Amino acid sequence: MEYVVSIDERGRVLIPGEVRRRVGLKGRSRVLVRVREDGVIELVPLEKLFSEVSKIFEEKFRGWREEEHEASRILEDLVR
């Protein structure tokens, strides 16, 4: 799936509706903007990133629980 989009005078890019629906972006969603070494810009939905990081944490720390741990708070803040 590829689209040509424009950047307005304030630097905003409109992500086509089909793309937003496919990746689950809704109004007020947050994305990570990543600039690769080769100059390519990537947008990663934070929900997806949070999900991937959560799976890794679950595997590495299976059975370990600490509700007030700083890492738990940081992960929760990422999806807000």
C-alpha positions in Angstrom: 0.0 0.0 0.0 1.5 3.3 -1.1 0.1 6.8 -1.2 1.5 10.2 -2.2 0.5 12.8 0.5 1.3 16.5 0.9 2.9 18.3 3.8 1.1 21.6 4.6 2.8 24.9 5.5 2.9 23.9 9.2 4.6 20.6 8.5 1.5 18.4 9.0 0.9 15.3 7.0 -2.6 13.9 6.4 -2.6 10.1 6.7 -5.2 8.6 4.4 -8.3 7.1 6.1 -7.6 3.6 4.6 -4.1 3.6 6.2 -5.5 4.8 9.6 -8.1 2.1 9.6 -5.7 -0.6 8.6 -3.3 0.3 11.5 -5.9 1.3 14.0 -5.2 5.0 14.3 -8.0 7.2 15.5 -8.3 10.8 16.5 -5.7 11.8 19.1 -3.7 8.6 18.5 0.0 8.9 19.1 2.8 7.6 16.8 6.5 7.3 17.1 8.4 9.2 14.3 11.6 7.3 13.5 14.2 8.7 11.1 16.4 5.9 9.8 20.1 6.3 8.8 19.1 6.2 5.1 16.8 9.2 5.6 13.5 7.2 5.5 10.8 8.4 7.9 8.8 5.7 9.7 5.6 6.2 11.7 5.0 3.5 14.3 1.6 3.5 16.2 2.5 3.6 19.9 -0.3 1.1 20.6 1.6 -1.4 18.3 4.9 -0.5 19.9 3.4 -0.9 23.4 2.0 -4.2 22.5 5.3 -5.5 21.2 7.2 -4.3 24.3 4.6 -5.7 26.6 5.0 -9.2 25.0 8.8 -9.0 25.6 8.3 -7.9 29.2 5.7 -10.7 29.8 8.1 -13.3 28.5 11.1 -12.1 30.4 9.3 -11.3 33.7 6.6 -14.0 33.7 5.2 -14.3 37.2 6.9 -11.2 38.5 4.5 -8.5 39.6 5.1 -5.1 41.2 2.3 -2.7 40.8 4.2 0.5 41.8 7.4 -0.3 39.8 8.7 2.6 37.7 8.8 0.5 34.5 5.1 -0.3 34.9 4.2 3.4 35.2 6.4 4.3 32.2 4.7 1.7 30.0 1.2 2.9 31.1 2.2 6.6 30.2 3.2 5.6 26.7 -0.3 4.7 25.7 -2.0 7.7 27.2 
